[in-house]
Amino acid sequence: VRQGKVFDVELAGNDRTSAEGALKEACDRLLANTVIETYKVEFAE
């Protein structure tokens, strides 16, 4: 059995490095329970 969640997040700005850092922090703090879950970040242009 596999369970998953998908979050589509839109970030304002043009700096991809800054956006990636902010998104990973949000995943660690808010979106994923990192004790029992892993996550993957993908960027779409």
N, C-alpha and C positions, 0 to 999 in steps of 0.2 A: 504494500500500500504506500502510495506517495501522495503527499499533500503539498500544495504550494499556494503562494500569494503573488500577485503582480500589482505593483504600484507604478502608475505613469505619473512622472513628476516633470513639470516644466519650470526651468530656472531662467531668470532674466540675466542678461549680461553676455559678454563675448569671451570672457576669460575661461577657457575650458578647465585649466588646472584648478582655479579657485572654485568653480562649480563642482568639480569632481570631489574636492576636499569637503565642501559643504554637504554634498549628497552622502558621502561615506559617513560623515559624522551623524547625519540624520538617521541613517540606517542603524548605526551602532547604538544610538541613544533612544530612538523612537520607533522605528519600523520593524526591526528584527530583534527577537530574543536570542542574543548571541550565545547564550548558555546551551541552547538546544537547537538553534537554527543557524544556517549559513545563508549568505546572500551573494548575489552577483549583480554588478552594475553594468548596464549597457547604454551607450549613447547613440541617439539617432540624430541625424542632421536635419 
